[in-house]
Amino acid sequence: MIVISSFDGMTPSALWQDLRMGVENLRAWKRTAVVTDIGWMTHVTALFGWMTPGQTRHFPLAERDAAIAWAAESTPTD
């Protein structure tokens, strides 16, 4: 689950760390819940979610508990 309540940019170092962690654990991802009210991030999730392994779904911040429940559910391949 990724929760983004605000976004003011990202340093190159932070981007590298995030990318490295993602690639190292890529095959372990079954579901990714992106929790944010930032409009452009919602669109990016919809456009590029297919590039992440498993399922990807957007939730508004007010539905954080639903995102946790969804991300914790078993997938058919578990």
C-alpha positions as CSV (number, residue, x, y, z in Angstrom):
1,M,0.0,0.0,0.0
2,I,1.3,3.4,-1.0
3,V,-0.2,6.4,0.8
4,I,0.5,9.9,-0.6
5,S,-1.3,12.7,1.2
6,S,0.8,15.4,-0.4
7,F,3.6,15.7,-3.0
8,D,6.1,18.5,-3.3
9,G,8.5,16.6,-5.6
10,M,11.2,14.0,-5.2
11,T,14.9,14.1,-4.9
12,P,17.0,11.9,-7.3
13,S,18.2,9.9,-4.2
14,A,14.7,9.2,-3.1
15,L,13.7,8.2,-6.6
16,W,16.6,5.8,-6.9
17,Q,15.9,4.2,-3.5
18,D,12.2,3.7,-4.4
19,L,13.1,2.2,-7.8
20,R,15.7,-0.1,-6.3
21,M,13.3,-1.4,-3.6
22,G,10.7,-2.0,-6.2
23,V,12.9,-3.9,-8.6
24,E,14.4,-6.1,-5.8
25,N,10.9,-7.1,-4.6
26,L,9.1,-7.0,-8.0
27,R,8.0,-10.7,-8.1
28,A,6.6,-10.6,-4.5
29,W,4.0,-7.9,-5.3
30,K,0.5,-9.3,-5.6
31,R,-1.6,-6.1,-5.0
32,T,-0.7,-2.5,-4.9
33,A,-3.2,0.0,-3.4
34,V,-2.4,3.6,-4.2
35,V,-4.1,5.8,-1.6
36,T,-4.2,9.5,-2.6
37,D,-6.4,12.5,-3.4
38,I,-3.9,14.0,-5.8
39,G,-5.7,14.0,-9.2
40,W,-2.7,13.5,-11.5
41,M,-1.5,10.5,-9.4
42,T,-4.9,8.9,-9.8
43,H,-4.5,9.3,-13.6
44,V,-1.0,7.9,-13.6
45,T,-2.1,4.9,-11.6
46,A,-4.9,4.2,-14.1
47,L,-2.5,4.7,-17.1
48,F,0.5,2.8,-15.9
49,G,-0.8,0.4,-13.3
50,W,-0.6,-2.4,-15.8
51,M,3.2,-2.1,-15.7
52,T,3.4,-3.3,-12.1
53,P,3.1,-7.0,-11.2
54,G,-0.2,-8.1,-9.7
55,Q,-3.2,-5.9,-9.4
56,T,-3.1,-2.1,-8.9
57,R,-6.0,-0.1,-7.6
58,H,-6.5,3.6,-6.5
59,F,-8.3,4.6,-3.3
60,P,-9.1,8.1,-2.0
61,L,-7.5,9.0,1.3
62,A,-10.9,8.7,3.0
63,E,-11.0,5.0,2.0
64,R,-7.6,4.0,3.5
65,D,-9.2,1.2,5.6
66,A,-10.8,-0.3,2.4
67,A,-7.4,-0.1,0.7
68,I,-5.8,-2.0,3.5
69,A,-8.5,-4.7,3.4
70,W,-8.3,-5.0,-0.4
71,A,-4.4,-5.2,-0.4
72,A,-4.6,-7.9,2.3
73,E,-7.1,-10.1,0.4
74,S,-5.8,-13.3,-1.2
75,T,-5.4,-13.3,-4.9
76,P,-6.3,-16.4,-7.0
77,T,-2.6,-17.2,-7.5
78,D,-1.8,-17.2,-3.8
